Amino acid sequence: MNQLADYDMMVHDAFAYAKEGVYERTDRWIRLILGTILLGIPLSGYIIRIYRGATPAPAVEDWGALFIDGLKLMVIGLIYAIPVIIIALAPYFFRHATALAPAPVGTVQPFDMGAAGQTVGLVFLSILIMVIVDIIIAILLPIASIRFARTRDFFEAFNFRAIIGHIGKIGWLTYILALIVLLLIIGLPLFIVEMIVIFMGFFVGHIFIALGLFLLLILIIAPLLSTFQARFMTRVYDLGTEVPADPVKVP
């Protein structure tokens, strides 16, 4: 699909999905909060079920499968993060490598402005490269995750030719604008939560209490935001559907 998607329709659909599936189902919401507490692994497994096209929102059951799928999704994310980790550590290894040359005994080694400048330059270069790589990962990872969910094949999350091809079917402009829309919708509630926490921190005068409130609020809203983003990205993925969603509707 090359035309711009109806973002308003997809946003409303994702809101309704999260509202009916989590907000109006207190028992399911509590289970997903528990899934968030358990290192987020069961919550990630729940997201996989949404990625597979479950309609309406699936029940939170079969915790063994939730853990397995959640672990796989987290490993995929970790593998995608490896380039960023390597780039982030590059200046550290460079600094220590250049410091291995021993100074002559009894001499004081002067401050080397050239070496310092090289290190600072490498840090800025690594930051620039890391930002670029972060953006590339942010573009590829959602499609990779949904592809894994749909095919049930771990290695399909790294089938870059198919991933890039699928984004092409969606339309690059359509897809990137959808990611920006999602970023704005998810970022706004988190910004509001952060402002509330800062206000509470000033009010109570204790940073640890404020931090505790922040973590509590994040814990509460995480299932809602995760369900919303999973449904939204599922609809975006289906604009260029290559592997169809499961036909079975999950109650």
Backbone as CSV, one residue per row, in Angstrom:
resi,resn,N_x,N_y,N_z,CA_x,CA_y,CA_z,C_x,C_y,C_z
1,MET,0.856,-1.190,0.000,0.000,0.000,0.000,0.884,1.229,0.000
2,ASN,0.686,2.127,-0.993,1.535,3.289,-1.125,0.859,4.561,-0.645
3,GLN,-0.447,4.533,-0.481,-1.154,5.716,0.000,-0.973,5.838,1.510
4,LEU,-1.102,7.102,1.989,-0.994,7.317,3.423,-2.137,6.610,4.143
5,ALA,-1.809,5.972,5.259,-2.803,5.202,6.004,-3.751,6.126,6.754
6,ASP,-4.884,5.597,7.112,-5.843,6.349,7.920,-5.417,6.213,9.379
7,TYR,-4.491,7.103,9.795,-3.943,7.009,11.145,-5.025,7.184,12.213
8,ASP,-5.971,8.072,11.944,-7.027,8.320,12.923,-7.806,7.045,13.200
9,MET,-8.116,6.293,12.156,-8.845,5.037,12.323,-8.026,4.035,13.119
10,MET,-6.736,3.934,12.804,-5.891,2.962,13.494,-5.692,3.336,14.959
11,VAL,-5.564,4.640,15.233,-5.403,5.092,16.618,-6.663,4.799,17.419
12,HIS,-7.820,5.113,16.860,-9.073,4.846,17.562,-9.286,3.353,17.766
13,ASP,-8.926,2.562,16.776,-9.047,1.109,16.905,-8.150,0.592,18.040
14,ALA,-6.914,1.100,18.104,-5.991,0.653,19.151,-6.469,1.103,20.531
15,PHE,-7.000,2.327,20.607,-7.545,2.804,21.885,-8.709,1.916,22.338
16,ALA,-9.629,1.632,21.411,-10.789,0.795,21.749,-10.344,-0.606,22.151
17,TYR,-9.346,-1.126,21.466,-8.812,-2.458,21.760,-8.250,-2.512,23.177
18,ALA,-7.432,-1.506,23.535,-6.833,-1.463,24.874,-7.893,-1.187,25.942
19,LYS,-8.862,-0.358,25.611,-9.924,-0.018,26.563,-10.787,-1.236,26.882
20,GLU,-11.234,-1.919,25.833,-12.101,-3.073,26.030,-11.335,-4.282,26.560
21,GLY,-10.077,-4.405,26.157,-9.316,-5.586,26.524,-8.610,-5.506,27.854
22,VAL,-8.275,-4.284,28.300,-7.511,-4.136,29.545,-8.214,-3.199,30.531
23,TYR,-8.502,-1.976,30.103,-9.059,-0.972,31.018,-10.390,-1.423,31.617
24,GLU,-11.225,-2.068,30.800,-12.535,-2.513,31.285,-12.498,-3.930,31.832
25,ARG,-11.327,-4.542,31.850,-11.167,-5.890,32.394,-10.141,-5.838,33.525
26,THR,-10.619,-5.479,34.725,-9.715,-5.267,35.860,-8.891,-6.502,36.173
27,ASP,-9.511,-7.679,36.080,-8.776,-8.911,36.364,-7.618,-9.099,35.400
28,ARG,-7.869,-8.816,34.116,-6.818,-8.950,33.104,-5.733,-7.887,33.325
29,TRP,-6.142,-6.697,33.717,-5.192,-5.610,33.974,-4.247,-5.992,35.111
30,ILE,-4.828,-6.569,36.172,-4.010,-6.976,37.321,-3.024,-8.063,36.917
31,ARG,-3.472,-9.020,36.095,-2.573,-10.086,35.640,-1.418,-9.514,34.803
32,LEU,-1.735,-8.526,33.983,-0.687,-7.910,33.160,0.277,-7.070,34.007
33,ILE,-0.235,-6.472,35.073,0.666,-5.772,36.000,1.620,-6.776,36.635
34,LEU,1.081,-7.932,37.017,1.938,-9.002,37.545,2.950,-9.431,36.489
35,GLY,2.496,-9.520,35.235,3.405,-9.872,34.147,4.492,-8.834,33.950
36,THR,4.196,-7.575,34.276,5.204,-6.512,34.196,6.201,-6.641,35.337
37,ILE,5.712,-6.974,36.514,6.582,-7.140,37.679,7.580,-8.276,37.436
38,LEU,7.138,-9.326,36.771,8.005,-10.479,36.495,8.951,-10.159,35.334
39,LEU,9.678,-9.065,35.495,10.688,-8.605,34.527,10.091,-8.289,33.164
40,GLY,8.774,-8.160,33.091,8.127,-7.830,31.827,8.052,-8.981,30.845
41,ILE,8.494,-10.161,31.260,8.538,-11.292,30.326,7.128,-11.748,29.922
42,PRO,6.205,-12.010,30.880,4.859,-12.401,30.457,4.148,-11.301,29.671
43,LEU,4.406,-10.037,30.004,3.798,-8.936,29.247,4.279,-8.963,27.800
44,SER,5.558,-9.238,27.601,6.086,-9.356,26.242,5.438,-10.530,25.507
45,GLY,5.207,-11.633,26.225,4.516,-12.767,25.628,3.093,-12.416,25.234
46,TYR,2.437,-11.577,26.049,1.077,-11.123,25.737,1.086,-10.268,24.471
47,ILE,2.098,-9.420,24.336,2.232,-8.592,23.142,2.347,-9.461,21.889
48,ILE,3.075,-10.578,22.012,3.207,-11.501,20.888,1.833,-11.998,20.438
49,ARG,0.945,-12.290,21.382,-0.396,-12.765,21.025,-1.162,-11.691,20.267
50,ILE,-0.975,-10.436,20.655,-1.638,-9.340,19.937,-1.049,-9.217,18.541
51,TYR,0.266,-9.341,18.433,0.933,-9.276,17.128,0.404,-10.351,16.179
52,ARG,-0.026,-11.477,16.728,-0.521,-12.570,15.881,-1.935,-12.313,15.375
53,GLY,-2.523,-11.202,15.815,-3.821,-10.809,15.295,-4.997,-11.188,16.159
54,ALA,-4.775,-11.496,17.447,-5.869,-11.870,18.335,-6.887,-10.739,18.433
55,THR,-8.166,-11.060,18.155,-9.239,-10.079,18.205,-10.483,-10.726,18.801
56,PRO,-11.037,-10.168,19.893,-10.561,-9.009,20.665,-9.297,-9.347,21.446
57,ALA,-8.913,-8.461,22.386,-7.694,-8.675,23.156,-7.735,-10.041,23.834
58,PRO,-6.645,-10.797,23.762,-6.647,-12.171,24.303,-6.659,-12.197,25.824
59,ALA,-7.085,-13.329,26.364,-7.039,-13.523,27.812,-5.598,-13.730,28.256
60,VAL,-5.343,-13.411,29.517,-3.999,-13.608,30.073,-3.983,-14.987,30.726
61,GLU,-3.605,-15.991,29.959,-3.592,-17.361,30.437,-2.445,-18.113,29.782
62,ASP,-2.252,-19.367,30.217,-1.146,-20.185,29.712,0.178,-19.453,29.916
63,TRP,0.520,-19.250,31.201,1.685,-18.443,31.558,2.994,-19.044,31.053
64,GLY,3.030,-20.364,30.895,4.233,-20.977,30.358,4.529,-20.482,28.963
65,ALA,3.493,-20.426,28.102,3.662,-19.922,26.739,4.000,-18.439,26.747
66,LEU,3.391,-17.696,27.683,3.699,-16.268,27.792,5.177,-16.054,28.105
67,PHE,5.710,-16.862,29.026,7.123,-16.733,29.393,8.029,-17.073,28.215
68,ILE,7.710,-18.154,27.499,8.565,-18.585,26.389,8.567,-17.532,25.273
69,ASP,7.372,-17.084,24.880,7.293,-16.075,23.822,7.921,-14.761,24.275
70,GLY,7.689,-14.408,25.543,8.260,-13.169,26.061,9.773,-13.192,26.073
71,LEU,10.345,-14.322,26.474,11.806,-14.454,26.469,12.364,-14.347,25.051
72,LYS,11.696,-14.988,24.113,12.161,-14.924,22.717,12.132,-13.482,22.210
73,LEU,11.042,-12.754,22.521,10.941,-11.371,22.068,12.025,-10.504,22.695
74,MET,12.327,-10.750,23.982,13.369,-9.988,24.654,14.752,-10.302,24.078
75,VAL,14.988,-11.567,23.740,16.277,-11.946,23.137,16.434,-11.269,21.777
76,ILE,15.358,-11.210,21.015,15.396,-10.519,19.727,15.784,-9.055,19.926
77,GLY,15.149,-8.407,20.899,15.480,-7.014,21.189,16.922,-6.843,21.624
78,LEU,17.408,-7.799,22.423,18.794,-7.736,22.897,19.775,-7.898,21.743
79,ILE,19.499,-8.811,20.835,20.382,-9.020,19.677,20.419,-7.765,18.807
80,TYR,19.260,-7.162,18.617,19.226,-5.923,17.832,20.001,-4.796,18.525
81,ALA,20.099,-4.862,19.851,20.789,-3.805,20.604,22.303,-3.988,20.625
82,ILE,22.798,-5.151,20.196,24.241,-5.423,20.260,25.073,-4.358,19.532
83,PRO,24.708,-3.936,18.316,25.511,-2.886,17.659,25.590,-1.604,18.472
84,VAL,24.491,-1.221,19.117,24.489,0.003,19.934,25.420,-0.155,21.126
85,ILE,25.402,-1.340,21.741,26.278,-1.590,22.896,27.740,-1.519,22.483
86,ILE,28.065,-2.109,21.333,29.448,-2.097,20.845,29.904,-0.664,20.569
87,ILE,29.049,0.109,19.917,29.400,1.497,19.601,29.563,2.318,20.869
88,ALA,28.698,2.078,21.852,28.770,2.824,23.107,30.059,2.528,23.861
89,LEU,30.556,1.294,23.747,31.766,0.905,24.485,33.057,1.220,23.717
90,ALA,32.942,1.567,22.439,34.121,1.804,21.614,35.065,2.855,22.193
91,PRO,34.564,4.040,22.634,35.492,5.037,23.202,36.219,4.532,24.445
92,TYR,35.544,3.742,25.248,36.157,3.202,26.474,37.342,2.307,26.112
93,PHE,37.124,1.389,25.156,38.202,0.490,24.762,39.336,1.251,24.069
94,PHE,38.993,2.269,23.300,40.022,3.076,22.631,40.881,3.796,23.664
95,ARG,40.240,4.375,24.669,40.989,5.106,25.696,41.946,4.190,26.433
96,HIS,41.484,2.997,26.780,42.344,2.070,27.516,43.435,1.479,26.622
97,ALA,43.149,1.310,25.346,44.155,0.785,24.430,45.296,1.779,24.260
98,THR,44.959,3.060,24.174,45.995,4.078,24.012,46.747,4.335,25.299
99,ALA,46.197,3.907,26.427,46.861,4.126,27.722,47.762,2.967,28.103
100,LEU,47.852,1.947,27.219,48.648,0.766,27.568,50.146,0.992,27.409
101,ALA,50.549,1.988,26.623,51.981,2.224,26.418,52.592,2.771,27.699
102,PRO,53.551,2.063,28.329,54.103,2.512,29.604,55.048,3.692,29.433
103,ALA,55.027,4.597,30.401,55.956,5.732,30.404,57.281,5.281,30.979
104,PRO,58.403,5.891,30.552,59.715,5.536,31.104,59.741,5.737,32.616
105,VAL,60.503,4.865,33.284,60.585,4.925,34.740,61.183,6.259,35.173
106,GLY,60.534,6.897,36.172,61.056,8.134,36.730,60.664,9.371,35.955
107,THR,59.794,9.219,34.944,59.370,10.391,34.174,57.891,10.642,34.407
108,VAL,57.520,11.901,34.249,56.116,12.292,34.355,55.600,12.536,32.951
109,GLN,54.602,11.777,32.572,54.088,11.886,31.213,53.199,13.122,31.107
110,PRO,53.507,14.065,30.206,52.707,15.286,30.086,51.325,14.987,29.527
111,PHE,50.422,15.917,29.794,49.053,15.775,29.285,49.062,15.903,27.764
112,ASP,48.547,14.939,27.102,48.564,14.895,25.640,47.258,15.475,25.091
113,MET,47.317,16.725,24.628,46.118,17.376,24.100,45.607,16.652,22.849
114,GLY,46.552,16.161,22.041,46.144,15.468,20.819,45.354,14.217,21.116
115,ALA,45.858,13.426,22.089,45.160,12.190,22.457,43.800,12.496,23.071
116,ALA,43.773,13.563,23.911,42.498,13.955,24.538,41.489,14.381,23.476
117,GLY,41.991,15.140,22.491,41.104,15.564,21.413,40.589,14.395,20.608
118,GLN,41.456,13.409,20.383,41.030,12.204,19.665,39.932,11.475,20.424
119,THR,40.111,11.375,21.740,39.128,10.676,22.564,37.780,11.391,22.531
120,VAL,37.820,12.731,22.697,36.574,13.513,22.667,35.903,13.380,21.307
121,GLY,36.722,13.455,20.247,36.166,13.306,18.898,35.543,11.947,18.680
122,LEU,36.199,10.912,19.214,35.664,9.558,19.077,34.350,9.403,19.836
123,VAL,34.278,10.058,21.008,33.043,9.996,21.802,31.890,10.617,21.019
124,PHE,32.111,11.817,20.469,31.054,12.478,19.705,30.687,11.679,18.458
125,LEU,31.691,11.108,17.788,31.427,10.295,16.605,30.613,9.054,16.966
126,SER,30.977,8.424,18.093,30.249,7.227,18.522,28.815,7.570,18.888
127,ILE,28.614,8.756,19.503,27.247,9.185,19.840,26.430,9.390,18.573
128,LEU,27.040,10.033,17.576,26.340,10.270,16.309,25.977,8.948,15.638
129,ILE,26.946,8.041,15.567,26.692,6.739,14.943,25.632,5.967,15.732
130,MET,25.707,6.075,17.082,24.761,5.357,17.933,23.334,5.860,17.708
131,VAL,23.171,7.174,17.532,21.845,7.735,17.260,21.309,7.208,15.931
132,ILE,22.181,7.185,14.915,21.762,6.694,13.603,21.366,5.218,13.673
133,VAL,22.189,4.423,14.363,21.890,2.994,14.500,20.612,2.792,15.310
134,ASP,20.414,3.606,16.354,19.189,3.538,17.161,17.960,3.762,16.292
135,ILE,18.034,4.748,15.410,16.902,5.057,14.530,16.628,3.888,13.589
136,ILE,17.694,3.315,13.033,17.528,2.169,12.130,16.876,1.001,12.858
137,ILE,17.343,0.731,14.091,16.768,-0.360,14.877,15.307,-0.082,15.200
138,ALA,14.990,1.174,15.560,13.613,1.546,15.886,12.693,1.350,14.689
139,ILE,13.238,1.485,13.487,12.445,1.283,12.273,12.248,-0.206,11.979
140,LEU,13.302,-0.988,12.140,13.253,-2.404,11.761,12.611,-3.301,12.819
141,LEU,12.858,-3.006,14.102,12.485,-3.934,15.172,10.986,-4.223,15.259
142,PRO,10.089,-3.223,15.127,8.655,-3.568,15.201,8.230,-4.582,14.152
143,ILE,8.673,-4.403,12.910,8.310,-5.345,11.855,8.966,-6.698,12.108
144,ALA,10.218,-6.675,12.584,10.913,-7.928,12.900,10.162,-8.702,13.976
145,SER,9.685,-8.003,14.999,8.976,-8.653,16.109,7.658,-9.256,15.644
146,ILE,6.923,-8.511,14.834,5.635,-9.020,14.350,5.850,-10.168,13.362
147,ARG,6.906,-10.061,12.581,7.222,-11.161,11.659,7.521,-12.440,12.435
148,PHE,8.287,-12.314,13.513,8.542,-13.479,14.370,7.236,-14.033,14.921
149,ALA,6.352,-13.137,15.394,5.090,-13.584,15.976,4.226,-14.307,14.946
150,ARG,4.158,-13.762,13.743,3.283,-14.343,12.721,3.817,-15.668,12.187
151,THR,5.129,-15.741,11.946,5.705,-16.953,11.366,6.047,-18.003,12.411
152,ARG,6.140,-17.558,13.701,6.579,-18.426,14.796,7.997,-18.980,14.552
153,ASP,8.751,-18.239,13.798,10.132,-18.627,13.476,11.057,-17.541,14.014
154,PHE,11.878,-17.883,15.020,12.763,-16.921,15.673,13.661,-16.221,14.666
155,PHE,14.189,-16.960,13.704,15.173,-16.415,12.777,14.553,-15.484,11.724
156,GLU,13.220,-15.530,11.592,12.573,-14.604,10.671,12.643,-13.164,11.182
157,ALA,12.931,-12.993,12.468,13.119,-11.643,13.014,14.387,-11.001,12.480
158,PHE,15.243,-11.798,11.838,16.509,-11.297,11.297,16.586,-11.488,9.776
159,ASN,15.431,-11.738,9.173,15.341,-11.832,7.724,15.185,-10.408,7.186
160,PHE,16.315,-9.700,7.108,16.275,-8.270,6.811,15.713,-7.978,5.421
161,ARG,15.968,-8.851,4.483,15.424,-8.649,3.143,13.898,-8.657,3.176
162,ALA,13.337,-9.618,3.910,11.881,-9.706,4.011,11.322,-8.544,4.829
163,ILE,12.027,-8.152,5.879,11.578,-7.043,6.730,11.526,-5.750,5.930
164,ILE,12.614,-5.458,5.220,12.664,-4.235,4.414,11.636,-4.297,3.289
165,GLY,11.462,-5.491,2.715,10.456,-5.660,1.675,9.051,-5.402,2.191
166,HIS,8.786,-5.843,3.413,7.454,-5.634,3.985,7.200,-4.153,4.247
167,ILE,8.214,-3.454,4.742,8.061,-2.010,4.948,7.785,-1.332,3.611
168,GLY,8.437,-1.812,2.549,8.185,-1.270,1.226,6.743,-1.467,0.793
169,LYS,6.161,-2.614,1.154,4.757,-2.871,0.820,3.820,-1.937,1.591
170,ILE,4.178,-1.661,2.846,3.393,-0.702,3.627,3.529,0.685,3.029
171,GLY,4.746,1.004,2.609,5.076,2.352,2.146,5.967,3.009,3.192
172,TRP,7.185,3.382,2.798,8.141,3.914,3.776,7.605,5.159,4.469
173,LEU,7.008,6.069,3.722,6.468,7.297,4.324,5.333,6.968,5.280
174,THR,4.436,6.089,4.839,3.321,5.670,5.687,3.830,5.052,6.985
175,TYR,4.826,4.195,6.857,5.346,3.476,8.027,6.065,4.412,8.995
176,ILE,6.928,5.270,8.489,7.687,6.171,9.369,6.755,7.164,10.046
177,LEU,5.752,7.677,9.324,4.780,8.574,9.945,3.990,7.847,11.035
178,ALA,3.689,6.576,10.813,2.985,5.787,11.833,3.834,5.657,13.090
179,LEU,5.140,5.439,12.932,6.033,5.360,14.089,6.075,6.683,14.835
180,ILE,6.061,7.798,14.094,6.071,9.117,14.733,4.774,9.341,15.499
181,VAL,3.650,8.962,14.900,2.352,9.083,15.587,2.363,8.279,16.889
182,LEU,2.865,7.051,16.811,2.928,6.203,18.001,3.830,6.814,19.061
183,LEU,4.969,7.362,18.638,5.898,7.985,19.580,5.243,9.147,20.311
184,LEU,4.476,9.957,19.592,3.812,11.099,20.212,2.730,10.652,21.195
185,ILE,1.970,9.641,20.809,0.870,9.187,21.666,1.398,8.509,22.926
186,ILE,2.437,7.704,22.789,3.008,7.028,23.955,3.831,8.012,24.783
187,GLY,4.550,8.914,24.121,5.424,9.837,24.839,4.669,10.829,25.690
188,LEU,3.478,11.271,25.238,2.715,12.270,25.992,2.292,11.770,27.363
189,PRO,1.677,10.572,27.477,1.336,10.078,28.820,2.560,9.912,29.715
190,LEU,3.663,9.439,29.142,4.872,9.277,29.951,5.403,10.622,30.423
191,PHE,5.302,11.645,29.573,5.717,12.992,29.969,4.839,13.513,31.104
192,ILE,3.529,13.257,31.003,2.611,13.691,32.068,2.945,12.988,33.372
193,VAL,3.213,11.677,33.278,3.591,10.926,34.483,4.866,11.497,35.086
194,GLU,5.834,11.812,34.242,7.094,12.368,34.738,6.868,13.704,35.438
195,MET,6.006,14.549,34.869,5.715,15.847,35.493,5.015,15.661,36.840
196,ILE,4.121,14.674,36.899,3.433,14.395,38.160,4.437,13.960,39.219
197,VAL,5.368,13.102,38.812,6.376,12.612,39.751,7.273,13.741,40.231
198,ILE,7.688,14.613,39.317,8.525,15.754,39.718,7.786,16.634,40.699
199,PHE,6.500,16.904,40.422,5.694,17.720,41.331,5.583,17.052,42.700
200,MET,5.321,15.736,42.681,5.208,15.017,43.948,6.532,15.011,44.694
201,GLY,7.637,14.936,43.935,8.953,14.966,44.569,9.184,16.262,45.309
202,PHE,8.811,17.388,44.689,8.943,18.682,45.353,7.990,18.789,46.545
203,PHE,6.803,18.182,46.360,5.779,18.295,47.409,6.171,17.513,48.659
204,VAL,6.637,16.280,48.469,6.983,15.442,49.618,8.412,15.685,50.075
205,GLY,9.227,16.275,49.194,10.594,16.603,49.578,11.499,15.404,49.754
206,HIS,11.185,14.294,49.072,12.025,13.103,49.211,12.110,12.409,47.865
207,ILE,13.317,12.304,47.314,13.519,11.777,45.975,13.128,10.303,45.866
208,PHE,13.350,9.525,46.947,13.041,8.105,46.886,11.538,7.856,46.855
209,ILE,10.786,8.690,47.553,9.324,8.574,47.508,8.830,8.920,46.107
210,ALA,9.400,9.986,45.522,9.022,10.383,44.170,9.357,9.280,43.164
211,LEU,10.541,8.671,43.319,10.937,7.586,42.431,9.996,6.397,42.578
212,GLY,9.617,6.103,43.812,8.677,5.010,44.054,7.333,5.259,43.400
213,LEU,6.858,6.514,43.469,5.591,6.872,42.833,5.689,6.736,41.313
214,PHE,6.831,7.150,40.778,7.050,7.052,39.336,6.992,5.588,38.882
215,LEU,7.701,4.722,39.596,7.717,3.305,39.242,6.327,2.691,39.377
216,LEU,5.588,3.119,40.404,4.239,2.603,40.602,3.316,3.013,39.457
217,LEU,3.403,4.277,39.042,2.567,4.759,37.949,2.917,4.058,36.634
218,ILE,4.220,3.884,36.395,4.652,3.179,35.183,4.137,1.742,35.198
219,LEU,4.209,1.117,36.356,3.740,-0.259,36.504,2.253,-0.368,36.167
220,ILE,1.481,0.641,36.567,0.039,0.613,36.357,-0.320,0.841,34.890
221,ILE,0.360,1.799,34.249,-0.023,2.142,32.876,0.686,1.305,31.820
222,ALA,1.731,0.565,32.201,2.483,-0.226,31.228,1.593,-1.192,30.437
223,PRO,0.680,-1.951,31.069,-0.175,-2.862,30.287,-1.040,-2.134,29.265
224,LEU,-1.565,-0.961,29.638,-2.399,-0.195,28.713,-1.593,0.291,27.516
225,LEU,-0.432,0.904,27.796,0.395,1.437,26.720,0.926,0.316,25.822
226,SER,1.323,-0.807,26.433,1.855,-1.924,25.659,0.794,-2.530,24.752
227,THR,-0.420,-2.677,25.279,-1.519,-3.224,24.483,-1.871,-2.290,23.338
228,PHE,-1.893,-0.994,23.629,-2.193,-0.008,22.593,-1.165,-0.051,21.466
229,GLN,0.126,-0.011,21.846,1.157,0.019,20.802,1.180,-1.273,20.002
230,ALA,0.939,-2.408,20.667,0.952,-3.686,19.962,-0.174,-3.756,18.939
231,ARG,-1.362,-3.306,19.329,-2.498,-3.312,18.400,-2.262,-2.332,17.248
232,PHE,-1.757,-1.147,17.577,-1.508,-0.135,16.551,-0.500,-0.646,15.528
233,MET,0.613,-1.212,16.005,1.634,-1.703,15.091,1.156,-2.923,14.309
234,THR,0.257,-3.701,14.894,-0.335,-4.825,14.169,-1.140,-4.331,12.982
235,ARG,-1.920,-3.257,13.202,-2.699,-2.678,12.109,-1.786,-2.090,11.039
236,VAL,-0.703,-1.466,11.468,0.262,-0.914,10.506,0.884,-2.049,9.696
237,TYR,1.276,-3.119,10.376,1.888,-4.273,9.694,0.937,-4.846,8.648
238,ASP,-0.343,-4.907,8.988,-1.315,-5.526,8.088,-1.584,-4.693,6.838
239,LEU,-1.095,-3.450,6.811,-1.217,-2.658,5.586,-0.419,-3.285,4.448
240,GLY,0.611,-4.038,4.805,1.402,-4.716,3.781,1.497,-6.198,4.061
241,THR,0.386,-6.767,4.568,0.394,-8.139,5.072,1.009,-9.119,4.093
242,GLU,2.024,-9.806,4.608,2.701,-10.852,3.843,2.370,-12.209,4.437
243,VAL,2.398,-12.288,5.795,2.009,-13.490,6.509,0.729,-13.155,7.257
244,PRO,-0.407,-13.745,6.896,-1.674,-13.359,7.499,-1.737,-13.651,8.984
245,ALA,-2.569,-12.853,9.673,-2.779,-13.066,11.103,-3.557,-14.353,11.314
246,ASP,-3.480,-14.862,12.555,-4.237,-16.068,12.875,-5.724,-15.814,12.660
247,PRO,-6.430,-16.711,11.980,-7.856,-16.501,11.749,-8.688,-16.720,13.001
248,VAL,-8.153,-17.403,14.003,-8.919,-17.720,15.198,-9.025,-16.489,16.093
249,LYS,-10.220,-16.128,16.465,-10.423,-15.010,17.369,-10.292,-15.499,18.805
250,VAL,-9.458,-14.818,19.567,-9.201,-15.241,20.943,-10.120,-14.483,21.866
251,PRO,-10.876,-15.160,22.739,-11.802,-14.464,23.620,-11.067,-13.729,24.729
